[in-house]
């Protein structure tokens, strides 16, 4: 967020002003009204009553049948099942519109599973807003802070409060950082998570014993949200389906249907069977993120076909962001660390996530969008070198458990000039455009503001296509699947009611919420379902398995694999290992050795022949083998 101010007179004056404003904000913080709770936990049902409230969703085959038997023309058809596309589906269907969503790969298979896992307002945007007097940056911060609160309210099982520590090594920086943190609190208003705190001396060192403290002067602590992005995406897709939307993964849009120069639908191909479907809609939304230009190229063609030669992106400015995952001892268990100024002027986070430490990100401009971006070795080392500045022991490459690259679909502000090809100056805002054919494209943005982006997109299609919703926007209040009747004691109930190992119960509660009861039923129904997925192909007598097997493995079981197939539309081993669970992102080596067991179990459940099983295994090995596992 906060970079070192230059030594000019203007910079010094700005610093003094920031300190004064910070003192004012601190004073106001004491007199403002107390925070309202984001989630009301006082009225919840016992876990044992939750199972009857869950209706098993339609199978993929039943959803495909809807395309044949459903409405002649959907109100809206959404291309892309990432964060925004799935959000648009939830918004539209809960307003009473008929909705179809088609995803070429799997939900969150691209950018939406490769974020920094933060629901945040953007502290560095606040710095720009104040010191560069940019109102649009301040609006972006306030918008994101409001949406951060919405994520916590609508998905309390997936989003949690994350304290973040900013180490301060120079005395003059203390009021500057602290003022910024308190202003961040203030702009959040009653939705502020917790008040920022300043630690001095030994208190600062005790907050994070593993950081370099020989010259540590203080540490500022502020709060943002942390979440599981791929699980959030799958939950949005499931919520849309449960409300009546037809949502399908592995459906490739091969052509846009046109009539009188207007887009009236698509031709899509089921990638599993090769069957094609002609689907008509009153409005079509392009929510394909970094690949938006590919749909726009089809939109330009009179027949709606893709160009014969791959084109460079025009409307999006792609940028690669690399993250790595390290063992838990690389950071405090309950708080993250913020590097306020890297060598190239960015910020970098080192955050606790799913029992590990997530570090990143880099920011590398791209000329084109790769289908399968991979973290490069020099990018991994850049993150390790930056982390070494703060860690009081030697950072080892061998400690990297996983690494990946995600492509951000940035939108360039025309008023911002090129900065040596770098993208840190690009606004992480969003843009909605409507082409002459009526195709609506939503570009840019970030995870935190997905809901508002979706709302604006649905407002646009209602206006441009003369749709008639039955209700106004519902997504400010609707609770996503698994968040219904959620309360923080679900893990304890799982332990007592179903005798689930504590590590497993915590994992389920924090990723499935009240849907954990379905997992618990599966878990106790069959000894095989109790096996950790890493051991499923190695143990000959699963009845002998004891709970302590989780001491040395990640908390992912065969029960969770079966749940992913039957309740969340996992179709491939990578769907399960990388997205329904995050094993590949948390520990790529353990995910790699789990591939055989996952292929065998999925093959039996989904009826794969030998050729399909071998292809699934190869695809999983290719995907996970490129996630930071150093060649032997």
C-alpha positions in Angstrom: 0.0 0.0 0.0 2.3 2.7 1.3 5.4 3.5 -0.6 8.2 5.7 0.7 7.5 9.3 0.0 9.9 11.3 -2.1 12.0 14.0 -0.3 10.6 17.0 -2.2 8.9 19.8 -0.4 5.5 18.7 -1.8 6.1 15.2 -0.5 7.1 16.4 2.9 4.0 18.6 3.1 1.9 15.6 2.0 3.4 13.5 4.8 2.6 16.1 7.4 -1.0 16.4 6.1 -1.3 12.6 6.2 -0.2 12.5 9.8 -2.6 15.2 10.8 -5.5 13.5 8.9 -4.5 10.3 10.6 -4.8 11.9 14.1 -8.2 13.2 13.1 -9.4 9.8 11.9 -8.1 8.2 15.1 -10.1 10.7 17.2 -13.3 10.1 15.1 -12.8 6.4 15.5 -13.4 6.7 19.2 -16.6 8.7 18.9 -18.3 7.0 16.0 -21.1 4.5 16.6 -20.2 0.9 17.4 -19.9 -1.6 14.5 -23.0 -3.6 13.5 -22.4 -7.3 13.2 -22.1 -8.5 9.6 -23.6 -11.9 10.4 -26.3 -12.6 13.0 -25.4 -15.9 14.7 -28.1 -15.8 17.3 -30.7 -17.7 15.4 -29.5 -21.0 14.0 -30.7 -24.6 13.7 -28.9 -27.6 15.1 -26.7 -29.3 12.5 -28.8 -32.5 12.6 -31.7 -30.7 11.1 -29.7 -29.3 8.1 -29.7 -32.4 5.9 -33.5 -32.3 5.2 -33.1 -28.7 4.0 -30.7 -29.7 1.2 -32.2 -31.0 -2.0 -29.8 -32.9 -4.2 -29.2 -30.8 -7.3 -30.1 -32.0 -10.8 -27.5 -34.2 -12.5 -25.5 -32.9 -15.4 -27.5 -35.1 -17.7 -30.7 -33.5 -16.4 -29.3 -30.1 -17.0 -28.4 -31.0 -20.5 -32.0 -32.3 -21.0 -33.2 -28.8 -20.0 -31.5 -27.4 -23.1 -33.6 -29.7 -25.1 -36.9 -29.4 -23.2 -36.5 -26.1 -21.5 -37.7 -22.6 -22.6 -37.6 -22.0 -26.3 -35.6 -18.8 -25.6 -33.9 -18.0 -22.3 -34.0 -14.5 -20.9 -30.2 -14.5 -20.7 -27.4 -16.7 -21.7 -24.0 -16.2 -20.0 -20.8 -17.3 -21.5 -18.2 -17.9 -18.8 -18.5 -19.6 -15.4 -15.9 -17.7 -13.4 -16.6 -15.3 -10.5 -18.5 -12.7 -12.5 -20.4 -15.1 -14.9 -21.6 -17.2 -12.0 -22.5 -14.0 -10.1 -24.5 -12.8 -13.0 -26.4 -16.2 -13.1 -27.2 -15.9 -9.4 -28.4 -12.3 -9.7 -30.5 -12.9 -12.9 -32.2 -16.1 -11.7 -33.1 -14.7 -8.3 -34.8 -11.8 -10.0 -37.0 -14.4 -11.7 -35.3 -14.5 -15.1 -34.7 -17.7 -17.0 -30.9 -18.3 -17.1 -28.4 -20.4 -18.9 -24.7 -20.4 -18.2 -22.1 -22.2 -20.2 -18.5 -22.7 -19.1 -15.9 -24.0 -21.6 -13.8 -25.6 -18.8 -14.7 -25.9 -15.2 -16.0 -23.3 -12.8 -13.0 -21.2 -11.6 -10.7 -23.0 -13.9 -8.9 -19.8 -14.9 -8.3 -16.5 -13.1 -11.1 -17.0 -10.5 -9.2 -19.8 -8.7 -5.8 -18.0 -8.8 -6.4 -14.8 -6.8 -4.6 -13.7 -3.6 -7.7 -15.1 -1.7 -8.5 -11.6 -0.2 -11.9 -9.9 0.1 -10.5 -6.4 0.4 -11.0 -2.8 -0.3 -7.6 -2.2 -1.7 -5.4 -0.3 0.7 -3.0 0.8 -2.0 -5.9 2.4 -4.0 -6.6 4.4 -0.8 -3.0 5.8 -0.9 -3.5 6.9 -4.5 -6.9 8.4 -3.7 -5.4 10.6 -0.9 -2.0 11.5 -2.2 -2.9 11.9 -5.9 -6.3 13.3 -5.2 -8.0 10.7 -7.4 -11.7 10.4 -6.6 -12.2 7.4 -8.8 -9.7 5.5 -6.6 -11.5 6.5 -3.5 -14.8 5.4 -5.0 -13.2 2.0 -5.8 -12.0 1.6 -2.2 -15.5 2.4 -0.8 -17.2 0.2 -3.3 -14.9 -2.7 -2.5 -15.3 -2.2 1.3 -19.0 -2.4 0.9 -18.8 -5.6 -1.2 -16.3 -7.1 1.3 -19.0 -6.8 3.9 -21.5 -8.4 1.5 -19.2 -11.4 0.9 -19.0 -11.9 4.7 -22.7 -11.6 5.1 -23.8 -13.9 2.2 -21.0 -16.5 2.5 -20.1 -16.6 6.2 -18.7 -20.1 5.9 -16.2 -19.1 3.1 -15.1 -15.6 4.2 -13.4 -14.7 7.4 -11.7 -11.7 9.0 -7.9 -11.7 8.4 -5.6 -9.4 10.5 -2.7 -8.1 8.4 0.6 -6.8 9.9 2.7 -4.1 8.3 6.3 -4.2 9.8 7.7 -0.7 10.2 11.5 -0.3 10.2 11.8 3.5 10.2 10.5 5.8 12.9 9.2 8.4 10.4 7.0 5.8 8.7 5.0 5.0 11.9 2.4 7.9 11.7 2.2 7.5 7.9 1.3 3.8 8.0 -0.9 4.2 11.0 -2.8 7.1 9.5 -3.5 5.1 6.4 -4.8 2.1 8.4 -7.1 4.2 10.4 -8.4 6.0 7.3 -9.1 2.5 5.8 -11.1 1.7 8.9 -13.0 5.0 8.7 -14.0 4.6 5.1 -15.5 1.2 5.9 -17.9 2.9 8.3 -20.1 0.6 10.3 -18.9 -2.2 8.1 -15.4 -1.9 9.5 -14.2 -5.4 10.6 -12.0 -4.4 13.6 -10.1 -1.3 14.5 -6.5 -1.0 13.4 -3.8 -1.3 16.1 -0.3 0.0 16.5 2.3 -2.3 18.2 5.5 -0.8 19.5 8.8 -2.4 20.7 8.5 -5.9 22.1 4.8 -6.1 21.3 5.6 -5.7 17.6 8.2 -8.5 17.7 5.9 -10.8 19.6 3.1 -10.4 17.1 5.2 -12.3 14.4 8.3 -14.0 16.0 9.5 -15.3 12.6 10.0 -11.8 11.0 13.3 -10.0 11.0 13.1 -7.8 14.2 16.7 -6.4 14.7 15.7 -3.0 13.4 11.9 -3.3 13.8 10.4 -0.1 15.2 6.7 -0.9 15.2 4.0 -2.9 13.4 0.6 -1.6 12.2 -2.3 -4.1 12.2 -5.3 -3.7 10.0 -8.0 -6.1 8.9 -9.4 -7.4 5.6 -11.2 -10.6 4.5 -9.8 -13.9 3.5 -11.7 -16.5 1.4 -11.4 -19.7 -0.7 -11.9 -18.3 -4.2 -12.5 -21.6 -6.2 -15.0 -22.9 -3.5 -16.8 -19.5 -3.6 -17.1 -19.9 -7.4 -18.5 -23.4 -7.2 -20.9 -22.2 -4.5 -22.2 -19.4 -6.7 -22.7 -21.9 -9.6 -24.5 -24.3 -7.2 -26.7 -21.4 -5.8 -27.7 -20.4 -9.3 -28.7 -24.0 -10.1 -30.6 -24.4 -6.9 -32.6 -21.3 -7.8 -33.5 -22.7 -11.2 -30.7 -21.7 -13.6 -29.3 -24.1 -16.2 -25.6 -24.0 -15.5 -23.1 -26.4 -17.2 -19.4 -26.8 -17.2 -17.4 -28.3 -20.1 -19.7 -26.6 -22.7 -17.8 -24.8 -25.5 -19.4 -22.0 -27.4 -18.4 -22.6 -31.0 -20.6 -20.0 -32.7 -22.8 -17.0 -31.9 -26.2 -17.2 -33.5 -27.2 -14.0 -35.3 -30.4 -12.8 -36.8 -30.8 -9.3 -38.5 -27.2 -8.5 -37.3 -28.2 -9.2 -33.6 -26.9 -11.9 -31.4 -29.8 -14.2 -30.5 -28.0 -17.2 -28.9 -25.1 -19.6 -29.4 -24.2 -23.0 -30.7 -22.4 -24.9 -28.0 -20.7 -28.3 -27.9 -20.7 -30.6 -25.0 -17.0 -31.5 -24.6 -17.8 -34.8 -22.9 -20.0 -36.2 -25.6 -19.4 -34.0 -28.6 -23.2 -33.3 -28.9 -24.0 -29.8 -30.1 -26.9 -27.6 -28.9 -28.5 -24.5 -30.4 -29.5 -22.3 -27.5 -31.5 -19.1 -28.0 -31.7 -16.2 -25.6 -33.0 -12.6 -25.5 -29.7 -11.4 -24.2 -26.2 -12.8 -24.3 -23.5 -11.9 -21.7 -19.7 -12.3 -22.4 -18.2 -12.9 -19.0 -15.1 -14.8 -20.1 -12.5 -12.7 -18.3 -9.1 -12.7 -20.0 -10.7 -14.5 -23.0 -13.3 -11.8 -23.6 -11.7 -10.7 -26.8 -12.2 -14.2 -28.3 -15.9 -13.8 -27.9 -15.7 -10.2 -29.2 -13.9 -11.5 -32.3 -16.8 -13.9 -32.9 -19.2 -11.0 -32.4 -17.6 -9.1 -35.2 -17.9 -12.0 -37.7 -21.2 -11.8 -39.7 -21.7 -15.6 -39.0 -20.6 -15.4 -35.4 -17.6 -17.7 -36.0 -14.1 -17.3 -34.4 -11.3 -16.0 -36.6 -9.1 -18.6 -38.4 -6.0 -17.0 -36.9 -5.7 -16.3 -33.2 -5.8 -12.5 -32.5 -4.0 -10.5 -29.8 -6.3 -9.1 -27.1 -7.6 -5.6 -27.7 -10.0 -4.7 -24.9 -8.3 -6.4 -22.0 -4.7 -5.8 -20.9 -3.6 -9.2 -19.6 -1.2 -9.4 -16.7 0.3 -12.5 -15.1 0.3 -12.8 -11.3 2.2 -15.6 -9.7 1.6 -16.9 -6.2 3.4 -19.6 -4.2 2.4 -21.6 -1.1 4.8 -22.3 1.8 4.6 -24.3 5.0 2.7 -22.7 7.9 5.9 -21.8 9.8 6.7 -19.1 7.3 4.2 -16.7 8.9 1.9 -16.2 11.9 -1.0 -18.6 12.0 -3.7 -16.0 12.6 -2.4 -13.0 10.7 -0.8 -12.0 7.4 2.1 -9.8 6.5 2.1 -6.9 4.0 5.3 -5.9 2.3 4.5 -2.2 1.5 7.1 -1.6 -1.1 8.8 -4.2 -3.3 11.7 -3.2 -5.5 9.4 -2.5 -8.5 7.0 -0.4 -6.4 4.3 -3.0 -5.8 3.0 -4.5 -2.6 3.3 -8.2 -1.7 1.3 -10.3 0.8 2.2 -13.3 2.9 -1.0 -14.6 4.2 -2.3 -17.6 6.2 -4.6 -19.7 4.0 -6.0 -23.2 4.5 -3.3 -24.0 7.0 -0.4 -22.8 4.8 1.2 -19.5 3.9 0.2 -17.9 0.6 2.8 -15.5 -0.9 2.4 -13.1 -3.8 1.9 -11.7 -6.2 4.0 -10.7 -9.2 2.7 -8.4 -11.9 4.0 -9.2 -15.4 2.4 -7.7 -18.5 1.5 -10.2 -21.3 1.0 -9.6 -25.0 -1.5 -12.5 -25.3 -3.5 -14.7 -23.0 -2.0 -18.2 -22.5 -4.5 -21.1 -22.3 -2.6 -22.6 -19.4 -0.3 -20.0 -17.7 2.6 -21.5 -15.6 4.7 -19.9 -12.9 8.2 -19.3 -14.1 11.2 -20.1 -11.9 12.4 -16.5 -11.9 9.0 -15.3 -10.7 9.0 -17.9 -7.9 12.4 -16.7 -6.8 11.3 -13.0 -6.9 8.7 -13.8 -4.3 11.1 -15.8 -2.2 13.7 -13.1 -2.3 11.1 -10.5 -1.3 10.0 -12.7 1.6 13.6 -13.2 2.8 13.7 -9.5 3.7 11.2 -10.2 6.5 12.0 -13.7 7.6 14.7 -14.4 10.2 15.7 -17.8 8.8 16.8 -18.9 5.3 14.0 -19.1 2.8 14.4 -22.3 0.8 13.1 -23.0 -2.8 12.5 -26.6 -1.7 9.9 -25.4 0.8 7.6 -24.2 -2.0 4.6 -26.6 -1.9 2.9 -25.2 -4.9 3.1 -22.3 -7.4 0.8 -21.0 -10.1 0.1 -18.2 -12.4 -3.2 -16.4 -13.0 -4.0 -13.9 -15.7 -5.8 -10.7 -14.7 -8.1 -9.2 -17.3 -7.2 -5.6 -16.5 -8.9 -2.6 -18.0 -6.7 0.3 -19.0 -7.8 3.8 -18.0 -7.3 6.0 -21.1 -6.2 8.8 -18.9 -3.3 6.8 -17.6 -0.2 6.9 -19.7 2.0 3.8 -20.3 4.5 3.3 -17.5 7.3 1.3 -19.2 4.9 -1.5 -20.0 4.1 -2.1 -16.3 0.5 -2.7 -15.2 0.6 -1.5 -11.6 -0.9 1.8 -12.7 -4.0 0.2 -14.3 -7.2 0.6 -12.5 -8.6 -2.7 -11.1 -12.1 -1.4 -12.0 -14.6 -2.9 -14.4 -16.2 -1.9 -17.7 -19.6 -3.0 -19.2 -20.0 -2.5 -22.9 -22.8 -3.3 -25.3 -21.9 -4.0 -29.0 -24.1 -3.1 -31.9 -25.2 -6.7 -32.0 -26.6 -6.5 -28.5 -23.8 -8.6 -26.9 -23.1 -7.4 -23.4 -19.5 -7.7 -22.2 -18.3 -7.4 -18.7 -14.6 -6.8 -18.3 -12.1 -6.2 -15.5 -12.8 -5.9 -11.8 -11.7 -8.1 -9.0 -13.2 -10.9 -6.8 -14.4 -8.6 -4.1 -16.6 -6.6 -6.4 -18.0 -9.6 -8.3 -21.6 -9.1 -6.9 -21.8 -5.4 -7.8 -20.4 -6.2 -11.3 -23.1 -8.8 -11.7 -25.8 -6.5 -10.6 -24.8 -3.8 -13.0 -24.6 -6.4 -15.8 -28.1 -7.7 -15.1 -29.4 -4.1 -15.0 -27.8 -3.6 -18.4 -29.4 -6.6 -20.1 -32.8 -5.8 -18.5 -32.5 -2.3 -20.1 -31.1 -3.2 -23.5 -33.2 -6.4 -24.0 -36.5 -5.2 -22.5 -36.5 -8.0 -20.0 -39.2 -8.2 -17.3 -37.8 -9.4 -13.9 -40.2 -10.5 -11.3 -38.2 -9.0 -8.4 -35.5 -6.4 -7.9 -31.9 -7.4 -7.2 -31.7 -9.9 -4.4 -28.0 -10.5 -4.0 -27.4 -8.0 -1.2 -29.3 -10.4 1.1 -29.4 -13.9 -0.5 -27.3 -16.4 1.4 -25.2 -18.7 -0.7 -25.3 -22.5 -0.6 -23.8 -23.7 2.7 -24.3 -20.3 4.5 -27.9 -20.9 5.5 -28.2 -21.1 9.3 -24.4 -21.0 9.5 -22.8 -20.5 12.9 -19.1 -20.7 14.1 -19.7 -23.9 16.1 -20.4 -26.2 13.2 -17.0 -27.9 13.5 -17.7 -28.7 17.2 -21.1 -30.2 16.3 -19.5 -32.4 13.6 -17.1 -33.7 16.1 -19.8 -34.5 18.7 -22.6 -35.6 16.5 -20.7 -37.6 13.9 -17.3 -38.3 15.6 -15.4 -36.6 12.9 -11.6 -36.0 13.4 -11.1 -32.4 14.5 -8.8 -31.4 11.6 -11.4 -32.7 9.1 -14.4 -31.1 10.9 -12.6 -27.7 10.8 -11.9 -28.1 7.1 -15.5 -29.0 6.3 -17.0 -26.2 8.4 -14.8 -23.5 6.8 -15.4 -24.7 3.2 -18.9 -26.2 3.2 -20.7 -24.6 6.1 -24.0 -26.3 6.9 -23.6 -28.6 3.8 -21.0 -30.4 6.0 -23.8 -32.6 7.2 -24.0 -34.2 3.8 -20.3 -34.9 3.9 -20.6 -36.3 7.4 -23.3 -38.7 6.3 -21.1 -39.9 3.4 -18.1 -40.2 5.7 -19.7 -42.5 8.2 -21.6 -44.6 5.6 -18.6 -46.5 4.2 -15.0 -47.2 5.6 -13.7 -46.4 2.1 -15.2 -42.9 2.3 -13.1 -42.2 5.4 -9.8 -42.7 3.7 -7.6 -39.6 3.1 -7.4 -39.2 -0.6 -3.6 -39.5 -0.6 -4.0 -43.0 1.0 -7.0 -44.2 -0.9 -4.9 -46.2 -3.3 -2.5 -47.6 -0.7 -4.5 -49.0 2.1 -5.8 -52.5 1.6 -8.1 -52.7 4.6 -9.9 -49.4 5.1 -11.8 -50.7 8.1 -8.6 -50.5 10.1 -8.2 -46.8 9.3 -8.1 -44.6 12.4 -8.7 -40.9 12.8 -5.0 -40.3 13.5 -4.2 -40.9 9.8 -5.0 -37.2 9.3 -2.0 -36.3 11.4 0.3 -36.6 8.4 -2.1 -35.9 5.5 -4.2 -33.1 4.2 -7.9 -33.2 5.3 -9.3 -34.4 2.0 -11.2 -37.7 1.9 -13.0 -40.0 -0.5 -16.2 -38.7 1.0 -15.4 -35.3 -0.2 -14.6 -36.6 -3.7 -18.0 -38.3 -3.9 -19.7 -35.1 -2.7 -17.8 -33.1 -5.3 -19.1 -35.4 -8.1 -22.7 -35.7 -6.9 -23.3 -32.3 -5.5 -20.9 -29.9 -7.2 -20.4 -31.2 -10.8 -16.7 -32.2 -10.6 -16.0 -34.0 -13.8 -12.3 -34.5 -13.9 -9.5 -35.3 -11.3 -8.3 -31.7 -11.7 -11.7 -30.4 -10.9 -11.5 -32.1 -7.5 -7.8 -31.8 -6.7 -7.4 -28.2 -7.7 -10.8 -26.5 -7.3 -13.5 -28.4 -5.3 -10.6 -29.0 -2.9 -7.4 -27.0 -3.0 -5.0 -29.8 -2.6 -3.0 -29.1 -5.8 -2.7 -25.4 -4.7 -1.7 -26.3 -1.1 0.6 -29.2 -1.8 1.2 -30.1 -5.4 3.3 -33.2 -4.5 0.6 -34.7 -2.4 -1.9 -33.9 -5.1 0.3 -35.6 -7.7 0.5 -38.9 -5.7 -3.3 -38.8 -5.2 -4.1 -38.8 -9.0 -4.3 -42.6 -9.4 -6.8 -43.0 -6.5 -8.9 -40.1 -7.8 -9.0 -41.4 -11.3 -10.0 -44.9 -10.1 -12.8 -43.7 -7.9 -14.1 -41.1 -10.4 -13.8 -43.7 -13.2 -16.1 -46.1 -11.3 -18.6 -43.5 -10.4 -18.8 -41.8 -13.8 -18.4 -44.9 -15.9 -15.1 -44.1 -17.7 -13.6 -46.6 -20.1 -9.9 -47.3 -20.0 -9.0 -44.7 -22.7 -10.9 -42.0 -20.9 -9.3 -42.9 -17.5 -5.8 -42.8 -19.1 -6.5 -39.4 -20.6 -7.8 -38.0 -17.3 -4.7 -39.3 -15.5 -2.4 -37.7 -18.1 -4.3 -34.4 -18.0 -4.0 -34.3 -14.2 -0.3 -35.1 -14.2 0.3 -32.4 -16.8 -1.6 -29.8 -14.8 -0.3 -30.5 -11.3 3.2 -31.3 -12.6 3.6 -27.6 -13.6 2.5 -26.2 -10.2 5.9 -25.4 -8.8 7.2 -29.0 -8.4 10.9 -28.8 -9.1 12.1 -31.3 -11.7 13.9 -34.2 -10.1 
